[in-house]
Amino acid sequence: MLTLDDTRLALRFFNFLGLHKNFNHSTMSFCILIHALVNANLFWPASSLLQTLLLRGGLDPREVFEALLDCFEKCDFISSLGFDLLIQSYVQEKRMFDSVLIFRLMRQCELMPQVRTLGEVLNGLAKIRRVDMVLVLFGEILSMGIKPDIYIYVAVIRSFCELKNFAKAKEMIQRMESSDLNVVVYNVLIHGLCKNKRVWEAVEIKNGLIQKGLTASEVTYCTLVLGLCKVQEFEVGAGVMDEMIDLGFVPTEAALSSLVEGLRRKGKVVDAFDLVNRVKKVGAMPSLFVYNALINSLCKDGKFDEAELLFKEMGEKGLCANDVTYSILIDSFCRRGKLDAAIHFLGKMIMAGIKITVYPYNSLINGHCKLGNLSAAVSFFDEMIDKGLKPTVVSYTSLISGYCNKGKLHEAFRLYHEMTGKGIAPNTYTFTTLISALFRANRMTDAIRLFDKMLEQNMMPNEVTYNVMIEGHCKEGNTVKAFELLNQMVQKGLVPDTYTYRPLISSLCSTGRVCEAKTFIDDLHREHFKLNEMCYSALLHGYCKEGRLRDALGVCREMVKRGVDMDLVCYAVLIDGTIKQQDTSAVFGLLKNMHDQRMRPDKVIYTSMIDGYSKAGSVKKAFGIWDIMIDEGCTPNTVTYTTLINELCKAGLMDKAELIWKEMLVSNSTPNHITYCCFLDHLAREGSMEKAVQLHNDMLKGLLANTVSYNILVRGFCKLGRVEEATKLLDEMIDNAIFPDCITYSTIIYQCCRRGNLDGAIELWDTMLNKDLKPDTLAYNFLIYGCCIAGELGKAFELRDDMIRRGVKPNQATHKALSHGASRKFSISTHPVMPEN
């Protein structure tokens, strides 16, 4: 017992004995020394020794307590804090039920734990959400006559908040004496209210603190900000943070991140940006997450300079950008077409030793595809694979889209099959891209088949997919199917837009159902769906096409009433329709209306007017519009020049046409293949084939020759009976990588038939079919005519049957040729006319 008078010496001796091999201290030795150290106020060594005892194992909490109690009673120790240490040890090890057991064993032995110890037990139970035990123990504490401290009250208030019993939580605060009141207990209540989305009550409690002589803390403000973010009240949250910053408090990373992210998602990017700048003044350092989120939003909003400034600021603040930061910026550069800058940042990313992911490569592939640089896109695709990165559906879809835009459907589908072969499932965008490309290539059946396959794979089409399908069917004139798809789209919960409705309206108008189109638009208006100018311009075009100008003007008045402004396209449609009715005064009336609305005709409208007057034979009026166009400072473009040259050539006014040509060259407007074809067509019609061939050679040198230009030469030679020279042009076309079409062959076939060379005509016909060229009605009529005059009436009727089988409708000329052939009274005067280019 003498050693207990010097506890430090006793501890040294205890540790010395423990170094001996095969020597184990008894549990009693541990307990005696623990009590002795506690009585000497040496709590840290006592706690360490107790931890060692507990780690030895083999003793349950009750046995440890009984050992400590036995030593405590036998040695007559004064302080019972050794039992408190045991409770605290179990709390630290999160053995909360064991700590409660020790408390109750102490109570049975009439030993009183410290209030602080009880506070730790209650708060530990609250953390593991055993709020029922917290409230039971609180009752036991009160029954023992122990006065709770603030930490016990905090645990109890937190428990009531967890049970959503806020009335009891407030009652508990009222029970606390004013001297014990602290902002901490209010923070607990505020947290509970915010957690349960009762934010406005929490705000009221914070505002009432000053009346209780308390001041809100950083925790108060940050808790409120997080609560306001939870209920999407980001603007109010920003106001609370402003107040916090004005008081010099530094917001937590969680509060700042939540508020910045919330403002960003709400489209308040400028407010989020300003907030970050304000918190920097009080020393708060936004996290990498905040910087990345802001940079991403600024890029999406087109504020690229601010985004790059933030990126530089990150480096200056010592905050290292990660792969997400670089991916955002690289994607931003790619979307803007700044691919050199994007590649530069990829290089910086590699130099910084940041792990490269698939995302920046996807951006670079997509960026190059959008600019039409497929070779560069493929190069980055290959580089990505070489680096061990696996392409995603986004990588493949970008390349597929690039090939589709170039018309290289074979390559697009090769990639599609490669992707699916690797187990990468196509997404909605992949299918939509391919379906759209098939429609553009007039492969309607394949497009429908792919759409059906998409549905079979439970791939949900989006609005764009349906818009593509609807427009495709409308172009084919299948309005019934298009409206079926519209209904299907609505049933799936997708919302049609103006891109959905415009082709439907156009299709109704183009098939002579303008009244139905008008009713459709009126129904949509009654359903409060606002159509835009594009939809109304389609209806205007339908009325003007039928010569119903008055109805078209009525639609214009309805547009204005419905809040839809007339745009340049609407005026262009009306002006074109008015010119066709040769109503000059109405044209100038429309121009005045445009002027009153502070709109000026553009090149398209002026060109349309010039074309309309020229085709109506009013070349003088066309030149009058030309002069107005020049006076208004609207510079003619290649299309304008070509339109005027074309009509002058057709009218035989070659001197004037050549003057316009020279003016065109001086104005730096480059003639295109259509411009050349105007002169070429005139020369061919006049029979000046040597000059025509010379001009065509110039077109070949300038890479402007095409199938149409060759067809003009073919027609010119055929007209002069020079069929052999026309036939030689077929080989020349192929040598120049220009492919003959149905018109090319049918023109020569007609001349062969006229000369009685039916064998030559049939040989050309077979060649045309072998090249997968589909004959039209005119081509069939030419050969049927040839068979009839050669007495091959059976062959003529076979051609008629083949014509029907291929879906080509016979017309009056077909029946007339067969009728005349059968009666042997067919004459040249009844022959079909030559094809026009």
C-alpha positions in Angstrom: 0.0 0.0 0.0 3.0 2.3 0.4 3.5 2.4 -3.3 0.0 3.9 -3.7 1.3 7.0 -2.0 3.5 7.5 -5.0 1.3 6.6 -8.0 3.8 7.6 -10.6 6.4 5.2 -9.1 3.7 2.5 -8.9 2.9 3.0 -12.6 6.6 2.7 -13.5 6.9 -0.5 -11.5 3.7 -1.8 -13.1 5.1 -1.1 -16.6 8.5 -2.6 -15.6 6.9 -5.9 -14.5 4.8 -6.0 -17.7 8.1 -6.1 -19.7 9.0 -9.4 -18.2 8.3 -12.4 -20.4 5.4 -14.6 -19.3 4.3 -12.1 -16.6 0.7 -11.0 -16.7 -0.8 -8.4 -14.4 -4.0 -9.4 -12.7 -7.3 -7.6 -13.3 -7.1 -6.5 -9.6 -3.6 -4.9 -10.2 -5.1 -2.9 -13.2 -8.1 -1.8 -11.2 -6.1 -0.7 -8.1 -3.7 1.3 -10.2 -6.5 2.9 -12.2 -8.3 4.1 -9.1 -5.0 5.3 -7.6 -4.1 7.3 -10.7 -7.6 8.9 -10.8 -7.4 9.8 -7.1 -4.0 11.5 -7.9 -5.7 13.4 -10.8 -3.6 11.5 -13.3 -6.5 10.9 -15.7 -4.6 10.4 -18.9 -2.5 7.5 -17.6 -5.5 6.1 -15.9 -7.5 6.1 -19.1 -4.7 4.6 -21.1 -4.4 1.8 -18.5 -8.1 1.2 -18.6 -8.0 0.9 -22.4 -5.2 -1.7 -22.1 -7.4 -3.7 -19.6 -10.3 -3.6 -22.0 -8.2 -4.7 -25.0 -7.0 -7.8 -23.1 -10.4 -9.3 -23.7 -12.1 -12.0 -21.8 -14.0 -9.6 -19.6 -17.5 -8.4 -20.2 -18.6 -4.9 -19.1 -20.2 -6.3 -15.9 -17.0 -8.1 -14.9 -14.9 -5.0 -15.4 -17.3 -3.0 -13.3 -17.3 -5.6 -10.5 -13.5 -5.7 -10.5 -13.3 -1.9 -10.3 -16.0 -1.8 -7.6 -14.3 -4.5 -5.5 -11.0 -2.6 -5.5 -12.8 0.7 -4.9 -14.4 -0.7 -1.7 -11.5 -2.7 -0.4 -9.0 0.2 -0.9 -11.3 2.9 0.4 -10.7 5.2 -2.6 -12.3 8.6 -2.4 -13.0 9.4 -6.0 -15.3 7.3 -8.1 -14.1 8.9 -11.4 -12.6 5.5 -12.4 -16.1 4.4 -13.2 -16.6 7.6 -15.3 -13.5 6.7 -17.2 -15.0 3.2 -17.9 -18.2 4.8 -19.3 -16.2 7.3 -21.4 -14.1 4.5 -22.8 -17.1 2.6 -24.0 -18.5 5.8 -25.5 -15.3 6.4 -27.4 -15.4 2.9 -28.7 -19.1 3.5 -29.7 -20.2 0.7 -27.3 -23.2 2.8 -26.2 -25.2 0.0 -24.7 -22.3 -1.0 -22.5 -21.9 2.6 -21.3 -25.6 2.6 -20.4 -25.1 -0.7 -18.5 -22.2 0.8 -16.4 -24.3 3.9 -15.6 -27.1 1.7 -14.3 -24.7 -0.5 -12.3 -23.3 2.6 -10.7 -26.8 3.8 -9.9 -27.5 0.5 -8.2 -24.4 1.0 -6.1 -25.4 4.6 -5.3 -22.4 5.9 -7.2 -23.0 9.1 -9.0 -21.4 9.7 -12.5 -20.4 13.2 -13.4 -22.9 15.2 -15.3 -20.4 15.6 -18.2 -20.1 11.8 -18.4 -23.9 11.5 -18.6 -23.9 14.2 -21.4 -21.5 12.1 -23.4 -23.7 9.0 -23.0 -26.8 10.8 -24.1 -25.2 12.5 -27.1 -23.6 9.2 -28.1 -27.0 7.6 -28.1 -28.5 10.5 -30.0 -25.8 10.1 -32.7 -26.8 6.5 -33.3 -30.5 7.6 -33.3 -31.5 5.7 -30.2 -33.6 8.7 -29.1 -35.9 6.4 -27.1 -33.0 5.5 -24.8 -32.0 9.2 -24.6 -35.4 10.2 -23.2 -35.6 7.2 -20.8 -32.1 7.9 -19.4 -33.0 11.6 -19.1 -36.0 10.6 -17.0 -33.7 8.5 -14.8 -31.2 11.4 -14.4 -33.9 13.7 -13.3 -35.2 11.1 -10.8 -31.7 10.9 -9.3 -31.9 14.6 -8.6 -29.1 15.4 -11.1 -29.3 18.9 -12.6 -28.8 18.5 -16.4 -26.1 20.6 -18.1 -26.3 22.1 -21.5 -24.9 19.0 -23.2 -27.6 16.8 -21.7 -30.2 19.3 -22.9 -28.7 19.3 -26.3 -29.0 15.5 -26.6 -32.6 15.6 -25.4 -33.6 18.5 -27.8 -31.9 16.7 -30.6 -33.9 13.6 -29.8 -37.2 15.4 -29.8 -36.3 17.0 -33.1 -35.5 13.5 -34.5 -39.0 12.5 -33.4 -40.3 15.6 -35.1 -41.8 16.6 -31.7 -40.7 20.3 -32.0 -43.2 21.4 -29.4 -41.4 19.3 -26.8 -38.1 20.5 -28.1 -39.1 24.1 -27.5 -40.6 23.2 -24.1 -37.2 21.7 -23.1 -35.5 25.0 -24.1 -37.9 26.9 -22.0 -37.2 24.6 -19.0 -33.5 25.6 -19.1 -32.6 28.4 -16.8 -31.7 31.6 -18.6 -28.1 31.4 -17.4 -27.8 28.0 -19.1 -29.2 29.2 -22.4 -26.7 29.1 -25.2 -26.9 29.5 -29.0 -25.9 25.9 -29.3 -29.3 24.6 -28.1 -31.0 26.9 -30.6 -28.7 25.7 -33.4 -29.9 22.1 -32.6 -33.5 23.2 -32.9 -32.8 25.1 -36.1 -31.0 22.1 -37.5 -34.0 19.9 -36.7 -36.5 22.3 -38.2 -34.4 22.7 -41.4 -33.9 18.9 -41.7 -37.7 18.6 -41.7 -38.1 21.4 -44.2 -39.7 23.8 -41.7 -37.2 26.4 -42.7 -39.3 29.5 -42.1 -39.8 28.5 -38.4 -36.0 28.1 -38.2 -35.6 31.6 -39.7 -38.0 33.1 -37.1 -36.0 31.4 -34.3 -32.8 32.8 -35.6 -34.3 36.3 -35.9 -35.6 36.1 -32.3 -32.2 35.2 -30.8 -31.2 38.9 -30.3 -34.3 39.4 -28.0 -32.9 36.6 -25.8 -29.5 38.3 -25.6 -27.9 35.7 -27.9 -26.1 36.1 -31.2 -26.4 33.8 -34.1 -23.1 31.9 -34.9 -21.5 30.6 -38.0 -23.3 27.3 -37.4 -26.7 29.1 -37.2 -26.2 30.8 -40.5 -24.7 27.8 -42.3 -27.5 25.5 -41.0 -30.1 28.0 -42.3 -28.4 28.3 -45.7 -28.4 24.5 -46.1 -32.0 24.3 -45.0 -33.0 27.0 -47.5 -31.2 25.1 -50.3 -33.1 22.0 -49.3 -36.4 23.7 -50.1 -35.0 25.4 -53.2 -35.1 28.9 -51.7 -31.7 29.8 -53.1 -32.2 33.5 -53.5 -33.2 33.7 -49.8 -30.2 31.5 -48.9 -28.0 34.0 -50.7 -29.5 36.8 -48.6 -28.7 34.9 -45.4 -25.2 34.2 -46.6 -24.7 37.9 -47.4 -25.7 38.8 -43.8 -23.3 36.2 -42.6 -20.5 37.6 -44.6 -21.2 41.1 -43.4 -20.8 39.9 -39.9 -17.3 38.5 -40.8 -18.3 34.8 -40.6 -16.8 32.3 -43.0 -19.3 29.9 -44.5 -18.5 26.2 -44.5 -17.6 24.4 -47.7 -20.9 22.5 -47.6 -23.0 25.7 -47.3 -21.2 27.5 -50.0 -21.2 24.5 -52.4 -24.9 23.8 -51.9 -25.9 27.5 -52.5 -23.6 27.9 -55.5 -24.9 24.7 -57.0 -28.5 25.7 -56.3 -28.1 29.1 -57.9 -26.3 27.6 -60.8 -29.1 25.0 -61.5 -31.7 27.8 -61.3 -29.9 29.6 -64.0 -28.6 32.3 -61.6 -25.0 31.9 -62.7 -24.1 35.6 -62.3 -25.4 35.5 -58.7 -23.4 32.4 -58.0 -20.3 33.9 -59.5 -20.8 37.1 -57.4 -21.3 35.0 -54.3 -18.0 33.2 -54.8 -16.3 36.6 -55.2 -17.8 37.9 -51.9 -16.9 34.9 -49.8 -13.3 35.1 -51.0 -13.2 38.5 -49.2 -13.8 36.9 -45.8 -11.2 34.2 -46.5 -13.4 31.4 -47.6 -11.8 29.2 -50.3 -14.4 27.7 -52.7 -13.8 24.0 -53.2 -12.8 22.4 -56.4 -16.4 21.2 -56.8 -17.7 24.8 -56.6 -15.1 26.0 -59.2 -15.9 23.2 -61.6 -19.6 23.7 -61.2 -19.3 27.5 -61.9 -16.9 27.0 -64.8 -19.3 24.5 -66.3 -22.3 26.9 -66.0 -20.4 29.9 -67.3 -19.4 27.8 -70.3 -23.0 26.7 -70.9 -24.2 30.3 -70.7 -21.5 31.5 -73.2 -19.5 33.4 -70.6 -16.3 31.9 -71.7 -14.0 34.7 -70.7 -15.3 34.5 -67.1 -14.8 30.7 -67.1 -11.2 31.0 -68.2 -10.6 33.7 -65.6 -11.9 31.3 -62.9 -9.6 28.6 -64.2 -6.6 30.9 -63.9 -7.7 32.0 -60.4 -7.8 28.4 -59.3 -4.1 28.1 -60.2 -3.2 31.3 -58.4 -5.0 30.2 -55.3 -3.1 26.9 -55.3 -6.2 24.9 -56.1 -5.2 22.2 -58.7 -7.6 21.6 -61.5 -8.6 18.0 -62.0 -9.8 15.9 -64.9 -13.3 17.3 -64.6 -12.0 20.9 -64.8 -10.1 20.2 -68.0 -12.9 18.2 -69.5 -15.3 21.1 -69.0 -13.0 23.6 -70.7 -12.0 21.3 -73.5 -15.7 20.6 -74.2 -16.3 24.3 -74.2 -13.6 25.0 -76.7 -14.9 22.2 -79.0 -18.4 23.4 -78.9 -17.2 26.9 -80.0 -15.1 25.4 -82.8 -11.8 26.4 -81.1 -10.3 23.0 -81.6 -6.7 24.3 -81.5 -7.3 25.7 -78.0 -9.0 22.4 -76.9 -6.0 20.3 -78.1 -3.7 22.8 -76.3 -5.6 22.2 -73.0 -5.4 18.4 -73.6 -1.7 18.8 -73.8 -1.6 20.9 -70.6 -3.7 18.2 -68.9 -1.2 15.5 -69.9 1.8 17.7 -68.9 0.2 18.2 -65.4 0.1 14.5 -65.0 -3.7 14.4 -64.7 -5.2 11.1 -65.6 -6.8 11.3 -69.0 -10.4 10.1 -69.2 -12.7 9.4 -72.2 -14.6 12.6 -71.8 -12.1 15.1 -73.3 -11.6 12.7 -76.3 -15.3 12.5 -76.8 -15.5 16.3 -76.9 -12.6 16.5 -79.5 -14.2 13.7 -81.6 -17.6 15.5 -81.6 -16.0 18.9 -82.3 -14.1 17.7 -85.3 -17.1 15.9 -86.7 -19.3 19.0 -86.4 -16.6 20.9 -88.5 -16.6 18.1 -91.0 -13.0 17.1 -90.3 -13.7 13.3 -90.1 -10.0 12.3 -90.5 -9.0 14.3 -87.4 -12.0 12.8 -85.5 -11.0 9.3 -86.4 -7.4 10.1 -85.4 -8.5 11.1 -81.9 -10.7 8.0 -81.7 -7.7 5.8 -82.5 -5.5 7.7 -80.1 -8.0 7.2 -77.3 -8.0 3.5 -77.9 -4.2 3.4 -78.0 -4.1 5.0 -74.5 -6.2 2.2 -73.2 -9.5 4.1 -73.0 -12.6 2.4 -74.0 -14.9 4.3 -76.5 -18.4 4.9 -75.2 -21.7 5.2 -77.0 -21.0 9.0 -77.1 -17.7 8.4 -78.9 -19.3 6.2 -81.6 -22.4 8.3 -81.9 -20.3 11.4 -82.7 -18.5 9.6 -85.4 -21.7 8.1 -86.8 -23.2 11.6 -86.9 -20.1 12.9 -88.7 -20.3 10.2 -91.4 -24.1 10.7 -91.8 -23.6 14.5 -92.3 -21.1 13.6 -95.1 -23.6 11.2 -96.7 -21.4 8.2 -95.9 -24.1 5.9 -94.6 -22.1 2.8 -95.3 -19.3 4.0 -92.9 -21.9 5.1 -90.4 -23.6 1.7 -90.2 -20.2 0.0 -90.2 -19.4 1.9 -86.9 -22.9 1.1 -85.6 -22.3 -2.6 -86.1 -18.8 -2.3 -84.6 -20.2 -0.6 -81.5 -23.0 -3.2 -81.0 -20.6 -6.0 -81.6 -18.5 -4.7 -78.7 -21.5 -4.8 -76.4 -22.0 -1.0 -76.4 -25.7 -0.4 -76.6 -26.8 2.4 -78.9 -28.8 5.2 -77.3 -31.7 7.4 -78.5 -29.3 9.8 -80.1 -27.5 7.0 -82.1 -30.8 5.8 -83.5 -32.1 9.3 -84.2 -28.9 10.2 -86.1 -29.2 7.2 -88.3 -32.9 7.5 -88.9 -32.5 11.1 -89.9 -29.7 10.2 -92.3 -31.8 7.4 -93.9 -34.6 9.9 -94.5 -32.3 12.4 -96.1 -31.0 9.6 -98.4 -34.6 8.8 -99.3 -34.3 5.3 -97.7 -37.7 5.5 -96.1 -38.2 1.8 -95.6 -34.8 1.4 -93.9 -35.6 4.4 -91.6 -38.9 2.9 -90.6 -37.3 -0.5 -90.0 -34.6 1.1 -87.7 -37.3 3.0 -85.8 -39.2 -0.2 -85.2 -36.0 -1.9 -84.0 -35.5 1.0 -81.6 -38.9 0.3 -80.1 -38.2 -3.4 -80.0 -35.1 -2.7 -77.9 -37.2 -0.7 -75.4 -35.3 2.4 -76.4 -37.5 5.4 -75.7 -37.6 7.8 -78.7 -37.4 11.5 -77.8 -39.0 14.5 -79.3 -36.3 14.8 -81.9 -36.7 11.2 -83.0 -40.5 11.7 -83.5 -39.9 15.0 -85.3 -37.6 13.3 -87.7 -40.1 10.4 -88.3 -43.0 12.8 -88.7 -41.1 15.0 -91.2 -39.9 12.0 -93.2 -43.5 10.7 -93.6 -44.7 14.2 -94.5 -42.1 14.5 -97.2 -43.4 11.2 -98.6 -46.9 12.6 -98.5 -48.0 10.0 -95.9 -49.8 12.5 -93.7 -52.0 9.8 -92.1 -48.9 8.0 -90.7 -47.4 11.3 -89.6 -50.5 12.1 -87.5 -50.5 8.6 -86.1 -46.9 9.2 -84.9 -48.0 12.6 -83.4 -50.7 10.8 -81.3 -48.2 8.1 -80.3 -45.7 10.8 -79.2 -48.4 12.5 -77.0 -49.4 9.2 -75.5 -45.8 8.6 -74.4 -45.8 11.9 -72.5 -43.6 13.7 -75.0 -44.4 17.3 -75.8 -44.7 18.3 -79.5 -43.2 21.6 -80.5 -43.1 23.8 -83.6 -40.7 21.5 -85.3 -43.3 18.7 -84.9 -46.2 20.8 -86.3 -44.5 22.6 -89.2 -44.0 19.5 -91.4 -47.6 18.4 -90.7 -49.0 21.8 -91.7 -46.7 21.8 -94.8 -47.7 18.3 -95.8 -51.5 19.1 -95.6 -50.9 22.2 -97.7 -48.8 20.5 -100.3 -51.4 17.8 -100.8 -54.2 20.4 -101.4 -55.6 20.2 -97.9 -55.0 23.8 -96.9 -58.4 24.1 -95.1 -57.5 21.1 -92.9 -54.2 22.8 -92.2 -56.0 26.0 -91.1 -58.4 24.0 -88.9 -55.4 22.1 -87.4 -53.7 25.4 -86.5 -56.9 26.9 -85.1 -57.4 23.8 -82.9 -53.8 24.1 -81.5 -54.5 27.8 -80.8 -57.6 26.9 -78.8 -55.6 24.4 -76.8 -53.3 27.4 -75.9 -50.4 26.0 -77.9 -48.5 29.0 -79.4 -47.1 28.3 -82.9 -44.3 30.3 -84.3 -43.7 32.1 -87.6 -42.4 28.9 -89.2 -45.7 27.1 -88.9 -47.7 30.1 -90.1 -45.4 30.6 -93.1 -46.1 27.0 -94.2 -49.9 27.8 -94.2 -49.3 31.1 -96.0 -47.3 29.2 -98.7 -50.2 26.7 -99.0 -52.7 29.5 -99.7 -50.4 31.4 -102.1 -49.7 28.2 -104.0 -53.4 27.9 -104.6 -53.7 31.6 -105.5 -55.8 32.3 -102.4 -54.0 35.5 -101.5 -56.9 37.0 -99.7 -57.0 34.0 -97.3 -53.3 34.3 -96.8 -53.6 37.9 -95.8 -56.4 36.9 -93.4 -54.0 34.5 -91.8 -51.5 37.3 -91.4 -54.1 39.3 -89.4 -54.8 36.3 -87.2 -51.1 35.9 -86.6 -50.9 39.5 -85.3 -54.0 39.0 -83.0 -52.4 35.8 -81.6 -49.1 37.6 -80.8 -47.1 36.0 -83.6 -45.0 38.5 -85.5 -44.6 38.4 -89.2 -41.0 37.6 -90.1 -39.0 37.9 -93.4 -40.0 34.4 -94.4 -43.7 35.2 -94.1 -43.3 38.4 -96.2 -41.2 36.5 -98.7 -44.0 33.9 -99.2 -46.7 36.7 -99.5 -44.6 38.7 -102.0 -43.9 35.7 -104.1 -47.6 34.8 -104.2 -48.6 38.4 -105.0 -46.0 38.6 -107.9 -47.5 35.4 -109.4 -50.9 37.2 -109.5 -49.1 40.2 -111.1 -50.5 42.6 -108.5 -47.7 45.2 -108.4 -49.5 47.6 -106.1 -50.0 44.8 -103.5 -46.3 44.0 -103.7 -45.3 47.5 -102.8 -48.0 47.5 -100.1 -46.3 44.6 -98.5 -42.9 46.3 -98.8 -44.4 49.3 -97.1 -45.7 47.1 -94.2 -42.3 45.7 -93.8 -40.8 49.2 -93.7 -43.4 50.3 -91.1 -42.3 47.3 -88.9 -38.7 48.4 -89.3 -37.9 45.4 -91.4 -36.0 45.5 -94.6 -36.2 43.0 -97.5 -33.1 40.8 -97.6 -31.4 39.2 -100.5 -33.8 36.2 -100.5 -36.8 38.5 -100.9 -35.3 40.7 -103.6 -34.1 37.6 -105.5 -37.5 36.1 -105.2 -39.1 39.3 -106.6 -36.6 39.4 -109.5 -37.2 35.7 -110.3 -41.0 36.2 -110.1 -41.1 39.2 -112.4 -38.7 37.6 -114.8 -40.6 34.4 -115.1 -43.8 36.4 -115.7 -42.0 38.0 -118.6 -41.7 41.4 -116.9 -37.9 41.8 -117.3 -38.3 45.5 -117.0 -39.9 45.2 -113.6 -37.2 42.7 -112.5 -34.6 45.3 -113.4 -36.6 47.9 -111.4 -36.4 45.6 -108.3 -32.7 45.2 -109.0 -32.2 48.9 -108.9 -34.2 49.2 -105.6 -32.1 46.4 -104.2 -28.8 48.3 -105.1 -30.2 51.6 -103.8 -31.1 50.0 -100.5 -27.6 48.9 -100.0 -28.5 45.2 -100.3 -25.7 43.6 -102.3 -26.8 40.9 -104.8 -25.3 37.5 -104.2 -24.5 34.6 -106.6 -28.2 33.4 -106.5 -29.5 36.9 -107.4 -27.1 37.3 -110.3 -27.8 33.8 -111.6 -31.6 34.3 -111.4 -31.4 37.4 -113.6 -28.9 35.8 -116.0 -31.1 32.7 -116.4 -34.2 34.7 -117.4 -32.2 37.0 -119.7 -30.7 33.9 -121.4 -34.2 32.3 -121.8 -35.5 35.6 -123.3 -32.5 35.6 -125.7 -31.2 38.9 -124.3 -27.6 37.6 -124.3 -26.0 41.1 -124.4 -27.7 42.0 -121.1 -26.9 38.6 -119.7 -23.2 39.0 -120.4 -23.2 42.5 -118.9 -24.7 41.1 -115.7 -22.1 38.3 -115.8 -19.2 40.8 -116.0 -20.8 42.9 -113.2 -21.0 39.7 -111.2 -17.3 39.0 -111.6 -16.4 42.6 -110.7 -18.5 42.3 -107.5 -16.5 39.2 -106.4 -19.6 37.0 -106.5 -18.4 33.7 -107.8 -20.4 32.1 -110.6 -21.6 28.6 -109.7 -22.5 25.6 -111.9 -26.0 27.0 -112.3 -24.7 30.3 -113.6 -22.6 28.5 -116.2 -25.5 26.3 -117.1 -27.7 29.3 -118.0 -25.2 30.2 -120.8 -24.6 26.5 -121.7 -28.3 25.9 -122.0 -28.7 28.9 -124.4 -25.8 27.8 -126.6 -27.2 24.2 -126.8 -30.7 25.5 -127.7 -29.2 27.7 -130.4 -27.3 24.7 -131.8 -23.9 26.3 -131.0 -22.5 23.1 -129.8 -18.8 23.9 -130.4 -19.1 27.0 -128.1 -21.1 24.9 -125.7 -18.5 22.2 -125.5 -15.8 24.9 -125.0 -17.7 26.5 -122.2 -18.3 23.0 -120.7 -14.6 22.3 -120.8 -14.0 25.5 -118.7 -16.6 24.2 -116.3 -14.7 20.9 -116.0 -11.4 22.8 -115.3 -13.2 24.7 -112.5 -14.8 21.5 -111.1 -18.2 23.0 -111.9 -19.4 20.4 -114.4 -22.1 18.0 -113.1 -24.8 15.6 -114.4 -27.1 18.6 -115.3 -24.4 20.3 -117.4 -23.7 17.0 -119.3 -27.5 16.5 -119.8 -27.6 19.9 -121.5 -24.9 18.9 -123.9 -26.5 15.5 -124.5 -29.8 17.2 -125.3 -28.1 19.7 -127.6 -26.4 17.0 -129.7 -29.5 14.9 -129.8 -31.6 17.8 -131.0 -29.1 18.2 -133.9 -29.3 14.4 -134.6 -25.7 13.9 -133.5 -26.6 10.8 -131.4 -23.1 9.3 -131.6 -21.5 12.4 -130.1 -24.2 12.4 -127.4 -23.5 8.7 -126.6 -19.8 9.4 -126.4 -20.5 11.8 -123.6 -21.7 8.9 -121.4 -18.1 7.5 -121.3 -16.7 11.0 -120.8 -19.0 11.5 -117.8 -17.8 8.3 -116.1 -14.2 9.2 -116.8 -14.7 12.5 -115.0 -16.4 10.8 -112.0 -19.8 12.2 -113.0 -22.6 9.8 -113.2 -25.4 9.8 -115.8 -29.0 9.8 -114.5 -32.4 8.8 -115.9 -32.7 12.0 -118.0 -29.3 11.4 -119.6 -30.2 7.9 -120.8 -33.8 8.7 -121.7 -32.8 11.7 -123.8 -30.5 9.4 -126.0 -33.1 6.6 -125.9 -35.7 8.9 -127.4 -33.4 9.9 -130.3 -32.6 6.3 -131.0 -36.3 5.5 -131.1 -36.9 8.4 -133.5 -34.2 7.1 -135.8 -35.7 3.6 -135.7 -32.7 2.2 -133.7 -34.8 0.2 -131.2 -32.0 -2.2 -130.4 -29.7 0.7 -129.5 -32.5 2.2 -127.3 -33.1 -1.2 -125.5 -29.3 -1.6 -124.9 -29.2 1.8 -123.3 -32.3 1.0 -121.3 -30.7 -2.2 -119.9 -27.5 -0.3 -119.1 -29.6 2.3 -117.2 -31.3 -0.5 -115.2 -28.1 -2.3 -114.4 -26.8 1.0 -112.8 -29.8 0.9 -110.4 -31.3 4.0 -112.1 -35.1 4.1 -111.8 -36.9 5.1 -115.0 -39.6 7.7 -114.6 -42.8 8.0 -116.6 -41.2 10.0 -119.4 -38.4 7.4 -119.9 -41.0 4.6 -120.1 -43.1 6.7 -122.6 -40.1 7.2 -124.8 -39.3 3.5 -125.1 -42.9 2.5 -125.4 -43.2 5.0 -128.3 -40.1 3.4 -129.9 -41.5 -0.1 -129.6 -44.8 1.0 -131.1 -43.3 2.7 -134.2 -41.1 -0.4 -134.6 -44.1 -2.6 -134.5 -43.0 -4.3 -131.3 -46.4 -3.9 -129.7 -46.0 -6.9 -127.3 -42.8 -5.3 -126.0 -44.5 -2.0 -125.5 -47.2 -3.6 -123.4 -44.6 -5.5 -121.4 -43.0 -2.2 -120.6 -46.3 -0.8 -119.5 -46.8 -3.7 -117.1 -43.2 -3.3 -115.8 -43.9 0.4 -115.3 -46.9 -0.4 -113.1 -45.0 -3.1 -111.2 -42.3 -0.6 -110.3 -44.9 1.9 -109.0 -44.6 4.3 -111.9 -48.0 5.6 -112.9 -48.8 5.6 -116.7 -50.2 8.9 -117.9 -52.2 10.1 -120.9 -49.2 10.0 -123.2 -48.6 6.3 -122.3 -52.1 5.3 -123.1 -52.1 7.4 -126.3 -48.9 5.8 -127.5 -50.2 2.3 -126.9 -53.6 3.1 -128.5 -51.9 4.6 -131.6 -49.5 1.7 -131.8 -52.4 -0.8 -131.7 -54.3 1.0 -134.4 -51.1 1.5 -136.5 -51.9 5.2 -136.7 -49.2 6.6 -134.5 -47.7 9.8 -135.9 -44.8 12.0 -134.9 -47.2 14.8 -133.9 -48.4 12.8 -131.0 -44.9 12.0 -129.7 -43.9 13.1 -126.2 -41.8 16.2 -125.9 -38.1 16.2 -125.2 -37.1 16.3 -121.5 -36.2 19.7 -120.1 -33.4 20.3 -117.6 
